[in-house]
């Protein structure tokens, strides 16, 4: 048990040191915009359809759930604002993170792991280039930027799903559904959603690139890296969700008191 705990702490420390190296390289060195744009396009196109479909049904489910609550108080007019606010603050960023974790995170880890065990990374280093700058940083930045595009797609589709279920299930018109969205979805809600999106994407990008870049043990090691990436990102995203929620609620309380 002590050895397992020690291994976990060591792995976390090495991951944080890896993040420090990637951040330093991204800030101090010139990164190819072409490589970054390629990664943004790849991540966005690979996940856009899945995110849009999931976002649509999340909006529909949120509308159904809130309908059961607000109908008792005769407040169906606030249904759209409540469902959209909940999606922006919590469900949307978390949904995007899980989508990217299961699809892009595993793919990136496997891609970098394969490059590592086949000595392609060593070949890049022998040519005088920095592997972190050439192959890690573009993927790291690409995942983070793409997550914001995917968040917008998912949120727009969730509003569409909510509108549809508002008509079919709740019996309200689209105009009634969107009427109170601007008043309930505040700037703080948007900031909270963007903060969560950035933190989740940074966690995912760090873990998947770190696990892939440090893969050892041939093809079996690549498979193990993918599994560790999937498990690690799920756990860390949930922890990050709790921490960002606590930070946001504390900041809001202090702001209201001030």
Secondary structure as the mmCIF struct_conf table of DSSP 4:
data_model
#
loop_
_struct_conf.conf_type_id
_struct_conf.id
_struct_conf.beg_label_comp_id
_struct_conf.beg_label_asym_id
_struct_conf.beg_label_seq_id
_struct_conf.end_label_comp_id
_struct_conf.end_label_asym_id
_struct_conf.end_label_seq_id
HELX_RH_AL_P HELX_RH_AL_P1 UNK A 2 UNK A 28
BEND BEND1 UNK A 29 UNK A 29
HELX_LH_PP_P HELX_LH_PP_P1 UNK A 30 UNK A 32
HELX_RH_AL_P HELX_RH_AL_P2 UNK A 33 UNK A 70
HELX_RH_3T_P HELX_RH_3T_P1 UNK A 71 UNK A 73
TURN_TY1_P TURN_TY1_P1 UNK A 74 UNK A 74
HELX_RH_3T_P HELX_RH_3T_P2 UNK A 76 UNK A 78
HELX_RH_AL_P HELX_RH_AL_P3 UNK A 79 UNK A 86
HELX_RH_PI_P HELX_RH_PI_P1 UNK A 87 UNK A 91
HELX_RH_AL_P HELX_RH_AL_P4 UNK A 92 UNK A 100
HELX_RH_PI_P HELX_RH_PI_P2 UNK A 101 UNK A 105
HELX_RH_AL_P HELX_RH_AL_P5 UNK A 106 UNK A 117
TURN_TY1_P TURN_TY1_P2 UNK A 118 UNK A 119
HELX_RH_AL_P HELX_RH_AL_P6 UNK A 120 UNK A 126
TURN_TY1_P TURN_TY1_P3 UNK A 127 UNK A 128
HELX_RH_AL_P HELX_RH_AL_P7 UNK A 131 UNK A 131
HELX_RH_PI_P HELX_RH_PI_P3 UNK A 132 UNK A 136
HELX_RH_AL_P HELX_RH_AL_P8 UNK A 137 UNK A 165
HELX_RH_PI_P HELX_RH_PI_P4 UNK A 166 UNK A 170
HELX_RH_AL_P HELX_RH_AL_P9 UNK A 174 UNK A 179
TURN_TY1_P TURN_TY1_P4 UNK A 180 UNK A 180
HELX_RH_AL_P HELX_RH_AL_P10 UNK A 181 UNK A 184
BEND BEND2 UNK A 185 UNK A 185
HELX_RH_AL_P HELX_RH_AL_P11 UNK A 187 UNK A 213
TURN_TY1_P TURN_TY1_P5 UNK A 214 UNK A 214
BEND BEND3 UNK A 217 UNK A 217
HELX_RH_AL_P HELX_RH_AL_P12 UNK A 218 UNK A 257
#
